[in-house]
Amino acid sequence: MLSLRLDTSLEALLERLQALDAPAALATVVSTAGSTYRKAGARMLIELDGRLTGLLSGGCLEHDLRGYASEAISSGTARIVEYDLRTPDDLVFGLGAGCEGAMRILIEPLVPESPLARALAATGARLAGGAAASIAVVHGGPVLGTRPWPELAREGLADACRQAAATGESRAVAWQDGAGDHAAWVQALAPVPHVLVCGAGPDAEPLVAQLTGLRLRTTVTDHRPAYAGPDRFPGATTLLGPAASLRERVALDGCFAAVVMSHHLASDEAYLRVLADAPVAHVGLLGPRPRREKLLDALGDAAAQLRPRLRGPVGLDIGAVTPEAIALAIAAELHALAAGRGGGPGRAA
């Protein structure tokens, strides 16, 4: 089973950075204690006009953090801010958050070509390619900040970052040298799920919009040139080619799930035949059960390889009728599967 990440707040932040042409600040949670809204590794981009991308609390700390961010942008210097909201009356900060937790937050100025900008860009590029990544945030010592890979070796963090990426386990790191004591949070970042949509008909558009709206990596393929136009699926990769050549066009080893929905019986059969022999954890099939059984019968012996992974009709039972609601049901089921949840009623945290 692929290690996956459903928290795509980093991707949202990177998207905003591409459109940003003014200095900003990045607030990163580096450690927590007790009950907190977000945990270590959560990030929030704070712009000079107060615009936020991401949240570190339910709105309790954001106003206060804007002030610290403005100071960091003006001074060009990173700083640590700590909140301890575990006292009943919250006398120290007067925030009235009621979270009963403590957070240590690093606030860094963010300008083009800075070490922070390079670290974020390199991490984003690696994740966009479907690879695991890691990033180091130094929050203790004389020099604070998020480090890009070329600067890690001299601080003894390169090995920790490689290990975090390989194991998927984030960790706190502490070390000493001639400059004193140092502390860092090394965050492991798994890739987001990659979903393959086999069929680019009109009802694929709302599904792909749901998936890309969740910032999942999404690939759409179809054998019909009129359907496989990239302008119809912004944010997704669009491929044209016959269903039988699917493996030649898509790295199926990196796909978490595939949804077969070409509405063309022979193509759906060809897609399912390829997917039966591919390590895709979940295969969804659009259409009624009789059509599913007809396709499985046509697959012959290959059906046995596919049945344990096949979800058909695909989508949670939410009473969906319209293409948009069906897309919501499918996206919700895929999200639940990636999270290891059953897709039932919400549960208390």
N, C-alpha and C positions, 0 to 999 in steps of 0.2 A: 504494500500500500504506500502510495506516495505521501510524503510529509507535505502538508499544505497549510496555507495561511489565508484566513478569511478577513482579517483586519487589513483593509486596503487604505487606511488613512495615510500611509506613506505615499502611495500612488496618487492620492488626491492632492497631497502637498506638492509632489513633483509636478503635477499638471499645472498647479497654480504658479509655481516658480517659472515655468516656461513663458508665462504671460506677464511676468513681473519685471519691470524695468527700474525699480526704485529699491533702496535699501530696506531691509526688513530684519526681523529677529526670529530666531527659532527657540522655542521652549521645549525641553526634553525632560521627561520624568526619569530620574536615574535611580531612585529607590523609594520604596513606600513601606509603611507599617500600618497595620489595622485595616479598616474598611475605607477604600478610596475608589473614586469613580473610574480612574484609569491606573494602570500599573506601569512599572519600569519599562521604558522603551516607547511610551506614548509621546507623540510630538504635536506641537501646534505652531503654525506660522502666524506671526503677528506683524501686520503692516503698519506703516506710519499713520495711516488714517484710521487705524483701529480695526480694520478688517481681519477676521480670523479664519484660518483654514484648519479644522480640527478642534477638538476640545480636550482639556485636561481635567475638567470637573463639569458638573452639571450647570455651570454658569456662576458658581460660587467664587472662583478665584480669578476668572478671566479679566475682570475690570482691574484688579490689583496688578495682574501680570502685564497688562498694557503699559502701566507706568514704568515698570522695570524694563520692559522691552524698549521703550522710548529712550531710557537712559543708556541701555546697551548700544543702541544704534548711534546715539550722539557721541558716546565715548569710544566706540569701536572696541569695547572690552567685554569679554564674557564674565558672567557672575553667577553665583549660586543663590537661590532663594529657597527658604524652607518654611513649610507650614505644618503646624501641629494642631489639629482640630479635635484632639481626643478629650479635651476638658469639657465638662458639661455646659459651661456658660461661654466658652470661647472668648475669654476676656482679652487675650493677647492680641488677636487679630480682628475681633469684632465682626467676623464674616457671617456668623450664624449658619454655617453650612450644615451642621448636624451629621457630618460624614463619619466622625469619630475615627479619623485616620491621619497619618502624617505623610508628607510628600517632600522629597528633595528634588529641586528642579534646576536644571542648567539653562541659562538664557544666553544665547550667542548672537552677535550681530551677523547678518547674512548678506554678503555682497558678492558680485560675480568674481569668479576665479579665486575666491578665498579657500582655505583648506576645508571649511565646512561645505561650501558649494561643490568642491571637487569630490568630497566624500559622498555627498548625496547623489551626485550625478553618476558616479561609478557604481554605487549600490543599486540605483534605479536601473541602470543599463544591464547589470547582471540579472536582476530579477525579471526584467522584461524579456530576457532570453530564456526564461524558464529554469534558471539555475538558482540554487540556494546561495545566500550571501550572509555577511555579518558586518557589523559596524561597531566601532569602539567610541565611547563617549567618556572622555577623561573629566572627572568632576572633583578630583582632589589632587592638590599639588600646585606648584607655581604657575603652570600653564594649563588652562582649562580649554576644553573644546572637543568637537567631533573630529576624528582623525581619518584622513584618506590612507589607503594601504601603503603608499611609498614612505609615509612618515611613522609607520608603526614599529619597524624593526628596532629602532634605537630606544624605544620605550618598552620593549619586551612584550608587546601586544600582538605581534604578527602570529605567533603560534596559537595564542588564545583565540584569535579571530578565525584561523583556519579550523581549529577544533570545533568552535561553535558552529561554523557553517556545515562541517561534516556530520556533527551529531545532532544538530537542531536544538541544542541546549544553550540558552543564554546564561551568563554568569557574571558575578562581581569579581574583579581582579584588583589586588593590592600589591604594591611593590615599593622598594626603597632604592635610592641611589644617592649620589653625591648632592643632588638638589633637594633631597628630603623624601617625605612620604608621598605616595601617589595612589589614587584610586580611580577605577574606571568601571563602566558598565559595558560589557561586550554582549551585544544583542545578536542572536541568531534569527535570520529571516528566511523562512521557507518561501518558495514561489507560490503565487496564487493559483487556484485550479485553472486548468486549461480545458475548455469545453469545445468539442467539435460538433457542429451542426451540419448534418448531411441532408442537404436540400435547402434551396434558397427561394422557395415560393413566397407568396405574399404573407403567409402566416408565420414565416421565419423572421420577418422584420420586427414584430413586437417582441419575439423571444430574444433575438440578438440585442435589441435595445435594453431589455431587462438585464441580460448578462453583462453587457458592457457598462450599464449603469451601476452595477455592482463591482465594476472594474475587474471582472474576471477576464483572463485571456480567452479570446473567442476566435475560432476559425470557422468559416462557412465555406462549404464546397457544393458544387452542382455541375451537372453535365450540360446544362442549357445556358448558352452565352447570354440570352436575354435576362436570365435570373442572376447570374454570377457577376454582377457589376459592383465594384467596390463602393460606388456612390450610394448604393442602397443600404450599406451596412457600415456606417461610420464607427470607427473605433475597433473594428474587427478586421481580421485577415480574410480575404476572399480569394478562393481558388476555383479554377475552371478545369474540369476533366471528368472522364468517365468514372463511374462508381468503382469499377473493378480495379482501377489504378490508384485507389485511395492510399495504400501504403507507400507508394512512390512519391506522393505529394505531401503527406503529413507524417510527422514523427509521432507515431501512435504511442510509443513508449512513454511519452510525456503527457499524454491526455488522461485526465481524470475521468471524464465522461464523454459520451457521444449521444446525440439525439438524432435518430433516423426519421426524416420527415419530408421525403421528396415527393410523396403522393404519386410515385411512379413505381409500380409493383416490381418490375425487373430491376430497377436501380436500388430499391430498398433491399431486395434480396441480395444483390451484389455487395451493398454496404455491410449487411449483416454477416455475409460470408467472410469478408475481410476481418470484421471486428470479432468474429468468433475465434479467430486465431491470433488476436492481438491482446496485449496486456492492458486493456482499458477496463477500469474497475466497474463502471456502470454504463450500460447501454440502454437508452430509452427509445421506445418505438411509439410513434403517434398512430392512432387509429384504433378501431374496435378490436375486441378479442378474437372474433372469427378471422379477421385479416391477419392478426398475429399468428394464429395457429396455421393458417395457410402458408405463410412465409416460413415458419419453422418446419413444416412438412417438406417444403421445397429444399430446405437446407440439408436434409438427410442427416447423416452422422454428425455434421458440424453443429447441429442444433443442440446436441448434448453439451458442447463446450460453451454455448451461449446462454442457455436457460438460467443458470444460477445468477447471471449478471444482468439479465434482461428485465426491464421494467416496462411493461406494456399492458394497457395504455399508460404512457408516461405522465407524470404530474400528480400532485396531491389532489384529493377529492375535495374541492372547494365549491363545487357546483358550477364550474366554469362552462360558459357557452360561447362567448365571443372570442375571437383570436387573441385579444389583449388579456382576457382572464385566463385563457388556456396557457398563454405565455407565462403569466404570473404563477400558475400552478406548477408548471415545469421548472421554472427558475427556483421556486421555493423548495421543490423536492430535491433539486441538485444541491442547493445550499445546505439543506438539512443533512444530506448524505455526506457532504464534505465536512460538516461539523460533527458527524457521528451522532446525529440526533434522529429521532423517529418521525419528526414532523407533526407531533401531536400538539395539544394545548400547551401554552407557555408555562414554564415552571419558575418557581422562585429561585433567585440567585443564591 
